[in-house]
Amino acid sequence: MALAKKPFLTPVNARRLANFRANKRGYWAFWIFAVLFFLSLFAEFIANDRPIVISYKGEILMPIFADYQEDKFGGFLAETDYRTDYIRDEIEANGWMIWPPIRYSYSTANSNIPTSAPTPPFWLMDQKDRCSAYPLKDADPGCTLGNMNWLGTDDQARDVFARVIYGFRISVLFGLALTFASAIVGVSAGAVQGYFGGFIDLIMQRFIEIWTAMPVLYILLIIAAILPPGFFILLGILLLFSWTSFVGVVRAEFLRARNFEYVRAARALGIGNVTIMWRHLLPNAMVATLTLLPFILSGSISTLTSLDFLGFGLPPGSPSLGELVGQAKNNLQAPWLGFTAFFTLAFMLSLLIFMGEAVRDAFDPRKTFG
């Protein structure tokens, strides 16, 4: 007799998924955020000062993955600048090349801007300035969209749109890394407190109360000023204080469930404490933890943006939304910088909050999909 197949989703998970879909705002926010994040992972294929692929004298080259010296194209420099007229003409005379939609990377400066940086978006320029800012060869006067600064340039003549794409990616990756690292530490600490209770819970709870009462922002600024800037160093600094957000809900769940009959029966059967915590108690505690994840993620991105704005975040030159906010503050005559920073952060954080509300509804046992 053939064995019956288990359903892909249990009735509880099916109800949760239905509740999540029923929250239309959060459901569509999830898909919009997922698509934007997926596209940002391929930022080098969207905004880059190198072609994606080149066919030169019968040879296929991938400048986006490899560095080629300029002597390969008849030049003499150690690094090829594919935006120069000589290199572009040489390649097109002996083959072809495919460019990304935006021909600027996050660090590429446009040396042909008609005025001092920052410059406005191309669609705010008149035709004369627009074509003088993006010159190409005579056959193409320079008004192609890929060669223009769609959102203008910053005070170092770097393309704002390219920096927003790369900044979005690094902000989300940093937020995800910090959120999951904080969840691991915080859930572990809360599980130990709630399961063992007594003296262990008392000592750890007093430590957490003292730790959370410290002036977090000042300590972060001091540590960030002492240590060299870097992605993982900044991640470790923020992890010191972000893990406490998960402790309370996990501790409460373990305290509530540690004396349930199935837990006592497991102890009577000789099952170890670690197995009981991992297999029997943790799944229930993860319900409350999962509802916190989108909100913690948005908070992590906001913290990174704040530190970058104050100059204590990522290394100088990194694509950063906080650095864009700082440029907007220092260049009030360039309102497009402020509008870009505001709408980018507001849109990103709104999507995360909507997702968090949908996840909270999904795991709420009082709500059913009707």
C-alpha positions in Angstrom: 0.0 0.0 0.0 1.4 3.4 -1.0 2.2 5.8 1.8 0.1 8.9 2.0 2.0 12.0 1.1 2.3 14.7 3.7 0.8 18.1 2.7 3.3 20.7 1.7 1.8 23.1 4.2 0.3 22.2 7.5 -3.2 23.7 8.3 -1.6 26.2 10.7 1.0 27.4 8.1 -1.7 27.5 5.4 -3.8 29.8 7.7 -0.7 32.0 8.3 0.0 32.3 4.6 -3.6 33.1 3.9 -3.5 35.8 6.6 -0.3 37.2 5.1 -1.9 37.4 1.6 -5.0 39.0 3.0 -3.0 42.0 4.1 -2.7 43.4 0.6 -0.5 46.3 1.6 2.0 44.1 3.3 1.8 41.4 0.6 2.5 43.8 -2.3 5.2 45.6 -0.1 7.0 42.2 0.2 7.0 41.6 -3.5 8.1 45.2 -4.4 10.9 45.0 -1.8 12.0 41.5 -3.0 12.1 42.6 -6.6 14.1 45.8 -5.8 16.5 43.9 -3.6 17.0 41.2 -6.2 17.7 43.8 -8.9 20.2 45.6 -6.6 22.2 42.4 -6.2 23.1 42.8 -9.9 23.9 46.5 -9.5 27.1 46.1 -11.6 24.9 45.1 -14.6 22.6 48.1 -14.1 25.0 50.9 -13.3 28.7 50.6 -14.3 31.4 52.6 -16.1 32.4 49.4 -17.8 30.6 47.5 -20.6 29.0 44.2 -19.7 30.5 42.4 -22.7 32.9 43.4 -25.5 33.6 41.7 -28.8 37.0 42.9 -29.9 38.8 41.4 -33.0 36.9 38.2 -32.6 37.5 37.9 -28.8 34.8 38.1 -26.3 35.8 40.1 -23.2 33.9 40.7 -19.9 35.2 43.9 -18.4 32.5 43.7 -15.7 34.3 40.7 -14.2 38.0 41.2 -15.3 40.4 44.1 -15.6 42.1 44.6 -19.0 45.1 46.9 -19.5 44.7 49.6 -22.1 47.4 48.2 -24.3 45.0 45.5 -25.3 43.1 48.2 -27.1 46.1 50.1 -28.4 46.6 52.4 -25.4 49.3 52.6 -22.8 47.6 53.0 -19.4 47.5 50.2 -16.8 43.7 50.5 -16.5 41.3 51.0 -19.3 38.8 53.8 -19.3 36.0 52.6 -21.6 34.3 56.0 -21.6 37.1 57.8 -23.5 36.6 58.6 -27.2 39.7 56.7 -28.3 38.9 53.4 -26.6 35.2 53.6 -27.6 36.1 54.2 -31.3 38.8 51.5 -31.3 36.4 48.9 -29.9 33.5 49.8 -32.2 35.8 49.8 -35.2 36.9 46.2 -34.4 33.7 44.8 -32.8 31.0 45.9 -30.5 30.2 46.4 -26.8 27.1 46.3 -24.7 26.7 48.9 -21.9 24.6 48.7 -18.7 21.5 51.0 -18.8 23.4 53.5 -16.6 27.0 54.1 -17.7 28.3 55.2 -14.3 29.4 53.2 -11.2 29.0 54.6 -7.7 32.5 56.1 -7.8 32.5 57.4 -11.4 32.8 61.2 -11.7 31.4 62.9 -14.7 34.2 65.2 -15.9 32.0 66.9 -18.6 29.4 68.6 -16.4 28.6 72.1 -17.6 28.6 73.7 -14.2 30.3 73.1 -10.8 29.0 70.0 -8.9 26.4 69.2 -7.8 24.5 69.3 -11.1 20.8 68.8 -11.5 19.2 65.8 -13.2 19.5 65.9 -17.0 15.8 66.5 -17.5 16.1 69.8 -15.6 18.9 71.0 -17.9 18.3 72.9 -21.2 19.2 71.2 -24.4 22.5 73.0 -24.7 23.8 72.1 -21.3 22.4 68.6 -21.6 24.4 67.7 -24.7 27.6 69.5 -23.5 27.5 67.5 -20.3 27.4 64.2 -22.0 29.5 64.4 -25.2 30.1 61.5 -27.4 31.4 61.2 -30.9 29.9 63.4 -33.7 27.6 60.6 -34.9 26.0 60.5 -31.4 25.7 64.0 -29.9 25.5 62.7 -26.4 21.8 62.8 -25.6 21.5 59.0 -25.0 19.8 58.2 -21.7 22.5 55.7 -20.6 25.1 58.5 -20.6 23.0 61.0 -18.6 22.8 61.5 -14.8 19.1 60.7 -14.3 19.1 62.1 -10.7 21.9 64.5 -11.1 25.3 64.4 -9.5 26.6 64.9 -6.0 29.2 67.4 -4.9 32.0 65.2 -6.3 30.3 64.9 -9.7 29.3 61.2 -9.0 26.0 59.9 -10.4 23.3 60.0 -7.7 21.2 57.3 -9.3 24.1 54.8 -9.4 25.0 55.6 -5.7 21.3 55.1 -4.7 21.3 51.6 -6.3 24.6 50.5 -4.7 23.6 52.2 -1.4 20.3 50.4 -1.4 22.1 47.1 -1.8 24.7 47.6 0.9 22.0 49.0 3.3 19.8 46.0 3.0 22.6 43.5 3.1 24.0 45.2 6.2 20.5 45.3 7.8 19.9 41.6 7.0 23.3 40.6 8.4 22.8 42.6 11.6 19.2 41.4 12.0 20.0 37.7 11.7 23.1 38.0 13.9 21.1 39.8 16.5 18.4 37.2 16.3 20.9 34.3 16.9 22.5 36.0 19.9 19.2 37.4 21.4 17.2 34.2 20.9 20.0 32.1 22.5 20.2 34.5 25.5 16.4 34.6 25.9 16.2 30.8 25.6 18.8 30.2 28.3 17.1 32.8 30.6 13.6 31.4 30.2 14.4 27.7 30.3 16.7 27.6 33.3 15.2 30.6 35.2 16.3 31.1 38.8 19.7 32.5 39.5 20.8 32.4 35.8 17.7 34.4 34.8 18.2 36.9 37.6 21.9 37.6 36.8 21.3 37.8 33.0 18.3 40.0 33.4 20.2 42.5 35.6 23.0 42.5 33.1 20.6 43.3 30.3 18.9 46.1 32.2 22.3 47.7 32.9 23.4 47.1 29.3 20.3 48.6 27.7 20.4 51.7 30.1 23.8 52.8 28.7 23.8 55.7 26.1 24.0 53.5 23.1 24.5 56.2 20.5 27.4 57.9 22.3 29.1 54.5 22.9 28.7 53.6 19.2 30.2 57.0 18.2 33.2 56.5 20.5 33.9 52.9 19.4 33.4 53.8 15.7 35.8 56.7 16.0 38.5 54.5 17.6 38.3 51.5 15.3 39.0 51.7 11.5 35.8 52.0 9.4 34.6 48.8 7.7 31.5 46.8 7.0 32.2 43.9 9.4 33.7 46.2 12.1 30.6 48.3 12.0 28.4 45.2 12.1 30.2 43.9 15.2 29.8 47.3 16.9 26.1 47.5 16.3 25.6 43.8 17.3 26.8 44.7 20.8 23.5 46.5 21.5 21.0 45.2 18.9 20.6 41.6 20.2 18.7 42.7 23.3 15.6 43.4 21.3 14.9 39.7 20.9 15.6 38.6 24.5 12.3 39.7 26.1 9.8 37.8 23.9 11.9 34.7 23.7 12.5 34.6 27.5 8.7 35.1 28.1 7.8 32.2 25.8 10.4 29.8 27.4 9.3 30.8 30.9 5.7 30.1 29.9 6.3 26.7 28.3 9.1 25.2 30.3 6.7 23.5 32.7 4.2 22.2 30.2 3.4 18.6 30.3 5.2 17.6 27.1 8.4 19.3 28.3 8.2 17.5 31.7 7.6 14.3 29.9 10.6 14.8 27.7 12.7 15.4 30.8 11.4 12.2 32.3 12.4 10.3 29.2 16.0 11.5 29.7 16.0 14.0 26.7 18.7 16.6 27.2 18.0 20.2 27.8 19.5 21.4 24.5 17.3 19.0 22.6 14.2 20.1 24.5 15.0 23.8 23.9 15.8 23.3 20.2 13.0 20.9 19.2 10.1 21.6 21.6 10.3 25.1 22.8 12.1 27.1 20.1 9.5 26.6 17.4 6.9 28.3 19.6 9.3 31.1 20.5 10.1 31.8 16.9 6.6 32.9 16.2 7.1 36.0 18.3 10.6 36.4 16.9 9.6 36.4 13.3 7.1 39.2 13.8 9.9 41.4 15.0 12.3 40.8 12.1 11.0 43.4 9.6 10.9 46.1 12.3 14.4 45.2 13.5 15.6 45.3 9.9 14.2 48.8 9.4 15.8 49.9 12.6 19.2 48.5 11.5 19.0 50.3 8.2 18.1 53.6 10.0 21.0 53.1 12.4 23.5 52.6 9.6 22.1 55.6 7.8 22.5 57.7 10.9 26.1 56.7 11.5 27.0 57.3 7.8 25.3 60.8 8.1 27.5 61.6 11.1 30.6 60.3 9.4 31.1 57.2 11.7 29.8 54.6 9.3 31.1 52.9 6.2 34.6 53.9 4.8 34.7 57.2 2.9 33.6 56.8 -0.7 31.3 53.9 0.0 27.9 54.2 -1.6 25.8 55.2 1.4 22.3 56.6 1.8 23.4 58.4 5.0 26.3 60.1 3.1 23.7 61.2 0.5 21.7 62.7 3.4 24.8 64.6 4.6 25.4 65.9 1.1 21.8 67.1 0.9 22.4 69.0 4.2 25.6 70.6 3.0 24.2 71.5 -0.5 20.9 73.2 0.1 21.2 74.7 -3.3 20.8 71.2 -4.8 17.3 70.1 -3.6 17.4 67.0 -5.8 19.9 65.5 -3.3 17.5 65.9 -0.4 14.5 64.7 -2.3 16.3 61.6 -3.6 17.6 60.7 -0.1 14.2 61.4 1.6 12.1 59.4 -0.9 14.5 56.5 -1.1 14.7 56.1 2.7 11.0 56.7 3.2 10.0 54.2 0.5 12.4 51.5 1.7 11.4 51.8 5.4 7.7 52.0 4.5 7.9 48.8 2.7 9.6 47.1 5.6 7.0 48.4 8.1 4.1 47.2 5.9 5.8 43.8 5.6 6.2 43.7 9.4 2.4 44.4 9.9 1.6 41.6 7.4 3.8 39.2 9.2 2.3 40.2 12.6 -1.1 39.5 11.2 0.0 36.2 9.7 1.1 34.8 13.1 -1.7 36.3 15.1 -3.9 33.3 16.1 -6.9 35.6 16.6 -7.0 36.5 13.0 -8.4 34.1 10.3 -8.6 34.5 6.6 -12.2 35.1 5.7 
